[in-house]
Amino acid sequence: MRTLFQILVILIVLLGFGAAKLGFEDRLNQDMVNQKLLQPPLKEGTSLQLGQTGAAVALGGLRSLVASIWNFRAYLHFEDLNWIKVEESYEIITTLQPQTTHYWNTGSWHLHTNASGYYRDNEDITPFRRASMRSLYINKGAAFLEEGVRQNPDNWKLHYELARMWSDHHKIPDLERAVQHFTNTLKCETLPEYKRSQMRRFMFYNMTRVEGREQEAYDLGRGLFDESPDNHLPKLACGLFALQNSLNIPETARIPDLKLFPSEALQLTWLKVYLNHENQDYPMDGVRAKINELEARLLFQ
């Protein structure tokens, strides 16, 4: 009886140590994954999709190699216009290499640009189905990128790709979402300092197109203009010119035209180019009138 009791005590102690060891190893493994020293474990079911040989290679530490092979397969599926297989391939690839930005961006691009463009131009199906499938794949591309962001929250390139996608007038722009993704991009510690002004300019350009956020956009653009001559760019100057008119900024508080633009000749050129984007919801208050005024005056010089 005493021997049995001793065996039970030993078993309980061993189980306790084993449980503690497992908990410690799990925390250690997760910490190493967070520090990007280890790859996350494969998702459930991925081994079945890879096949016996591929799974063995991946589990043996050659996940990068297997991901490269599947990336080549994905390209073949792209050539065949097999969008379901392309999507499945990149789901496997990003499971194998979840910290590789290129795979997330390429997979989403195939969906929100190539697949959506294919259905947009496919005259073999009804207009309703063309529109619905185009919308479906744009949203699939966005969802794919959002999963990449979920797994890599401080990856500024993925946040920026979402911002670009939702601001693209060739797709189905959602400018509020685009501005939010630009905000998220700027929050990333991995964003290089030399990129920050550029991202703020991009956010300004998109914010000027959002109804109801004109004052916020003007404050951002004015801050950029006052901050550095590097920000005295044609599109920013034209956006500020139009916003000063739409917001009825008093003359005493405005940036004068002679400060916004290097010369009247360049002001005319820049405003003409800016006017070409009228169909993209950029503010255009006073632009056409100023073009007419400058053309009339400069013509007689």
N, C-alpha and C positions, 0 to 999 in steps of 0.2 A: 504493500500500500504506500509505504514511504517512497519507494523507488518510482512508483507511478506519479506521486505528487511532485517529485523532483523533475521528472521528465516534463510534466505539464508546465512547471515554472520555467524551465529552460526554453520550451517552445514559445511561451508567452513573451519571454525576454527577446528571443530571436525575432519573433514577429514584430515586436515593438521597435527593435533596431532596424528591421527591414523597412517598416513603414516610414520611420524617420529618415532613413537613407534615401528612400524613393522620393519623399517630399523635398529633401535637400537637393537631390539630383534634378528633379523637375524644375525647381527654382533656379538652379545653376544653369540648366539648359536654356530656360526662357531668358535668363539674363544674357547668356551668350548670343542667343538669337537677336535680342534687342540691341546688343552691341555689334551685330552683324559679323560675329565670329563663327556662327553656325547658321546653316540654312534651316528654315522652319521644317517640321515634319511634313511628309506628303499628306495631302487631303485623302480622306477615306474614298476608296474607289479608284484612285489614280493608278494604282498598281495594275488593276484590271485593264484600264485603258492603255497602259504602256505595253502590256503583254509580259510574258514571263521573263524574257531576256532583258527587255528595257527596264523592267522593275528591278531586276537583279543588279544591273549596271548602275541605276540611279541610287539604289540603297547602298551600293558599294562605294559611293562617294564620287561618281562621275556624272552628277546631275547636270552640270554645265554642258557636257558632251551630248547627253541625251536631249537636252533642250535645243541645242544647235541642230540636231538631226530632225527634231519635230518642227523647228522653224523652217527647214528646207521643205518638209512635207506640207507645211502651211502654204508656202509659196506655190507649190504644185496645185493645191486645192484652189488657190487664188486664180491661177491660170485657167482652171476648169470652171471658174465662177461658181464654185461650190461653197457658198457662204456659211452653211451649217458646219461643214468640216473645218473651214477656216476658224470659225469661232471656237469649236471644240478643241482644235489644235492649240490655240493661244491660251485657252483655259488650262491645258496641261502644261504648256511651256511656262506660264507664270506661276503655276504651282511648283514646278521644278526650280525656277529662278525668280522668286517673288521680289527680289531687291534689284533686279535689272530693269532700269527705266525704259530701255529700248524696246523690250518685249511688250510692256504695257502700252507704250505709245504706238508701236506698229500694229498690235492687235486691234486697238481702238480705231486707228486710222483705216484699216481694212473695213471695219464695220460702218463708221459714221461717214466715211468719204467714198470708198470704193463700192461697198454693197449698196449704200443709199443711192449713189449715182447710177449704179446699174439699174435699179428698179425705177428711178426717176425717168430714165431714157428708154425703158423697155416698152416698145409699142405693141408687143405681143400680148400684153395684159391690159385690163380695163384701166381707165384713168383713176378710178377710185382705188383699185388695188395698187397701182403705181404709187399713189400718194400715201396710202397706209403703210406699205412696205418700206418706202423711203423714210417715213417718220419712225417706224419700228427700228430700223437699223441705226438711225441717228441716236435714238435713245439707248440702243444696245451699246453703241460706242461710248456714250456718256457713262452708262452703268459700269462698263468694263474699266474705265478710267477711275471712277469713284471707288471701285474695289481696290484698285492699285493705290489710291490715296489712303484708304482705310488701313492697308497693310504697310504703307510707307508715309505716315502722316507729315513728316518733315521734308518730303521730296518736292522741292519747289517746281521742278519741271513738270510733274504730273498735275499739280494745281494750275500751272500756267497753261497746260494743254487743254484743260477743261475751260479755262477762261477764253482761250482762243476759239474753241469749238462753239461755245454759246454766243460769241460775238460775231461769228462768220455769217454774213448776210447771204451767202450761197447755200446755207443750210436752213435751219429753223431757229433764228436767233432768239435768245432769251437774255436780254441785256442786264436785267437785275441779277440773274444768276452769274453772268459773266463778271459783273462788278464784284460780287461776293467772292468769286474764285480769284480775282486779282487781289482782293483783300487778304485772302488766305495765302496767296503766293508771297505777299509782302511780310506775312507773319513767320514764314519759314526761316529758321536760323541758317539753313544751308544756302539761302539765296545770296550770291556774291554781292558785296557792297556796290561794285561798279554797275550792277544790274538794277539797283533799287530805283534810281531816277527814271530809267526806261520803263519799269513796271508801273510807276506812278503816272507817267505820261500815258501809257496804254489805258490805265484805269480812267484817267481824265477823258480821253477820247470816247470811251464807252459810256461814261457817266453823262456826257453831254447829250447822248442819244436817249436817255431815260427821262420820260416825262415826270415832272415833279421834283427832279433832283438838280435843276439848273443852278440854283444858288450854291449847293454843295460842290457841284462841278466847277463853278467859277472860282470858289475859294481855293480848291485844289490847284486849278490851273494858274491862278494868280500867284499862289505860293511857289509853284514851280518856276514861273517866269521871273519872279523876284529873287529866287534862290541862286540861279546861275545862268550866265549867258549860254551855256551848253543846252539849255532848255528853250532858247529862242528859235524854235523851229517853225516852219511854215504852217503845219497843221495846228499846232498849239496856238500860234498867233491868230490864225483865222477863227479858231474856236472861241478864243477870248473876245475877239472883235464882235462876233455874232452874239455871244452871251451878254456882253455889255449892253447891246441894243435890246435883247429880249427881256433883260432884267431891269431896264431903264436906269442903269447906273448913272448917277449925276456926273456931269462933265468934270467937276472938280475931283471926283474919286476915280475916274477912269484912267486906264493906261492910254496915253495919247497915241494916235496912229503913228506919229513920227518915232515913237519909242517901240511900238509893237512891231513895226515893219522897217527894214533898213532904208527903204526909199519908196517913193510913190510908184515907180515903175515895177518894183518887186511886189509891192502890195497888190497891184493890179494882176500880176502874173499869179501870185499865190491864191488870191481870191477866186480867180477863174478856175484854177485847178480844184480848189475846195468846193466850188459850186457843182462840179461834176459828181459829187457824192450826195447830191440833194435827195436822191431816192433812198438813202440809208439812214434817214432820220437825224442827221446832224443839224444843229441849229443854223438857220440861214437868215436870221433877222438882219436886214440892212445890207446884206451882201450884194444882192443884185443892183440895188440903188447906188452903192459905192462903186461898183464896177462901171456903171453908166457914167457916174460923175468923173471918175478918173480917166475913162476913155475920152470923154468930151474935152477935158482939160489938157491931157497929154497930147491929144491929136493936134492941137494948135501951138504946141511948143516948138 
